[in-house]
Amino acid sequence: MRSMKSLLFALIFSCLSSSALAVEIPETLLNQYVAQRLAEREQKGRRDVSVRNPQIFLKDGYATLCANMKAKVLAQAVDFCANMTPQWRQETGSLLATKMSLISLNAPGMGEAEVALLKQIVNQVVLPKLEGTEVYKADDFIGKQVSDLKVLPGKLVITP
């Protein structure tokens, strides 16, 4: 009987401690970080492509990134949304955007055929070059301890 109680206590303690070690990153914090990183990029003079108003929406197992983009090759800014699969890189303690695919594109002033061609170019040329882009970096002490990542509606859950 005593060993059963000890086993039950150990099991409960293990469950409690493992859930206490999980860290949740809310969608709002992730969006603030992405906006900050883009602002830093703009300040460094990288203005060939300007991304404004980025919003990441965390779903069940994946995320959607929507933003407004202005590029030198485009006459006007375009609005887009792309799905991506967040992936944790333990070596760097960072969250990467992988498996990105464009789901919508609104390009004012462009015809339907031009928009379709632009979507194809973005999906086949631009997004593959962005594979593995860092969208969040944790403190090294915490980030390098993370071994698992779960994408849930409105939050990321990272566990050691």
C-alpha positions as CSV (number, residue, x, y, z in Angstrom):
1,M,0.0,0.0,0.0
2,R,2.8,2.4,0.9
3,S,4.6,1.8,-2.4
4,M,1.3,2.4,-4.3
5,K,1.0,5.8,-2.5
6,S,4.6,6.6,-3.3
7,L,4.1,5.7,-6.9
8,L,0.9,7.8,-7.1
9,F,2.6,10.8,-5.4
10,A,5.6,10.5,-7.8
11,L,3.3,10.4,-10.8
12,I,1.3,13.5,-9.6
13,F,4.5,15.4,-8.8
14,S,5.9,14.5,-12.2
15,C,2.8,15.7,-14.0
16,L,2.7,18.9,-12.0
17,S,6.4,19.7,-12.4
18,S,6.4,19.0,-16.1
19,S,3.4,21.3,-16.7
20,A,5.0,23.9,-14.5
21,L,8.1,23.9,-16.7
22,A,6.1,24.5,-19.9
23,V,6.3,28.1,-21.0
24,E,3.5,29.7,-23.0
25,I,4.3,32.5,-25.5
26,P,1.1,34.3,-26.2
27,E,0.2,35.4,-29.7
28,T,0.4,39.1,-28.7
29,L,4.0,38.8,-27.4
30,L,5.0,37.0,-30.6
31,N,3.4,39.8,-32.7
32,Q,5.2,42.5,-30.7
33,Y,8.6,40.7,-31.3
34,V,8.0,40.3,-35.0
35,A,7.0,44.0,-35.3
36,Q,10.2,45.0,-33.4
37,R,12.4,42.8,-35.6
38,L,10.9,44.4,-38.7
39,A,11.4,47.9,-37.4
40,E,15.1,47.1,-36.6
41,R,15.5,45.8,-40.1
42,E,14.1,49.0,-41.5
43,Q,16.4,51.1,-39.4
44,K,19.4,49.2,-40.8
45,G,18.5,50.5,-44.2
46,R,17.2,47.3,-45.7
47,R,14.4,48.9,-47.7
48,D,14.1,46.7,-50.8
49,V,11.1,45.2,-49.2
50,S,9.1,46.8,-46.5
51,V,6.7,44.7,-44.4
52,R,4.2,46.6,-42.3
53,N,1.5,45.7,-39.8
54,P,2.5,42.0,-39.4
55,Q,0.0,39.9,-37.6
56,I,0.6,36.2,-36.7
57,F,-2.5,34.2,-35.8
58,L,-1.7,30.9,-34.0
59,K,-4.0,28.1,-34.9
60,D,-4.0,24.4,-34.0
61,G,-0.6,23.1,-35.3
62,Y,0.2,26.0,-37.6
63,A,0.2,29.8,-37.9
64,T,-1.0,32.3,-40.4
65,L,1.1,35.5,-41.0
66,C,-0.7,38.5,-42.6
67,A,0.9,41.8,-43.5
68,N,1.2,44.7,-45.9
69,M,4.2,44.6,-48.1
70,K,5.8,47.2,-50.3
71,A,8.6,46.3,-52.7
72,K,10.5,48.4,-55.2
73,V,9.3,46.2,-58.0
74,L,5.6,46.7,-57.2
75,A,3.7,49.9,-58.0
76,Q,1.6,49.7,-54.9
77,A,1.7,47.9,-51.6
78,V,0.0,44.5,-51.4
79,D,-1.7,42.7,-48.5
80,F,-1.0,39.0,-48.1
81,C,-1.5,36.1,-45.8
82,A,0.6,33.0,-45.7
83,N,0.4,29.8,-43.7
84,M,3.5,28.5,-42.0
85,T,4.5,25.8,-39.6
86,P,6.5,27.1,-36.6
87,Q,9.5,25.0,-35.7
88,W,11.8,25.3,-32.7
89,R,15.6,25.3,-33.2
90,Q,17.1,24.2,-29.9
91,E,20.7,25.1,-30.9
92,T,19.8,28.8,-31.3
93,G,16.8,29.0,-29.0
94,S,14.7,30.4,-31.7
95,L,11.4,29.9,-33.5
96,L,11.5,29.5,-37.2
97,A,8.9,29.8,-40.0
98,T,8.9,26.7,-42.2
99,K,6.6,25.3,-44.9
100,M,5.2,28.7,-45.8
101,S,2.6,29.0,-48.5
102,L,0.6,32.0,-49.7
103,I,-3.1,31.8,-49.0
104,S,-4.3,35.2,-50.1
105,L,-2.9,38.3,-52.0
106,N,-4.7,41.6,-52.5
107,A,-2.8,43.7,-55.0
108,P,-4.7,46.9,-55.9
109,G,-4.4,48.1,-59.5
110,M,-3.3,44.6,-60.8
111,G,-5.5,42.5,-63.1
112,E,-6.6,39.0,-62.2
113,A,-3.9,37.3,-64.4
114,E,-1.2,39.5,-62.9
115,V,-2.2,38.6,-59.4
116,A,-2.3,34.9,-60.2
117,L,1.3,35.2,-61.7
118,L,2.5,37.2,-58.6
119,K,1.0,34.5,-56.3
120,Q,2.8,31.8,-58.3
121,I,6.1,33.7,-58.1
122,V,5.7,34.3,-54.3
123,N,5.0,30.6,-53.6
124,Q,7.6,29.2,-55.9
125,V,10.5,31.8,-55.6
126,V,10.1,34.1,-52.6
127,L,8.7,31.9,-49.9
128,P,11.2,29.1,-50.4
129,K,14.0,31.7,-49.9
130,L,12.4,32.6,-46.5
131,E,12.3,29.0,-45.3
132,G,13.7,28.9,-41.8
133,T,13.3,32.6,-41.1
134,E,13.6,33.4,-37.4
135,V,10.4,34.9,-36.1
136,Y,11.1,34.7,-32.3
137,K,14.3,34.3,-30.2
138,A,14.2,33.3,-26.6
139,D,16.8,34.1,-24.0
140,D,19.7,31.6,-24.5
141,F,19.3,30.2,-21.0
142,I,15.7,29.3,-21.7
143,G,15.7,28.9,-25.4
144,K,18.4,26.3,-25.6
145,Q,16.6,24.1,-23.0
146,V,13.5,23.8,-25.1
147,S,13.0,20.5,-26.8
148,D,9.3,20.6,-27.8
149,L,7.0,23.1,-29.3
150,K,3.2,23.0,-29.7
151,V,1.2,25.5,-31.6
152,L,-2.2,26.0,-30.1
153,P,-4.9,28.6,-30.8
154,G,-3.6,31.9,-29.5
155,K,-0.3,30.6,-28.0
156,L,2.8,28.6,-28.4
157,V,3.7,26.1,-25.6
158,I,7.4,25.3,-25.3
159,T,8.7,22.6,-23.0
160,P,12.1,21.4,-21.9
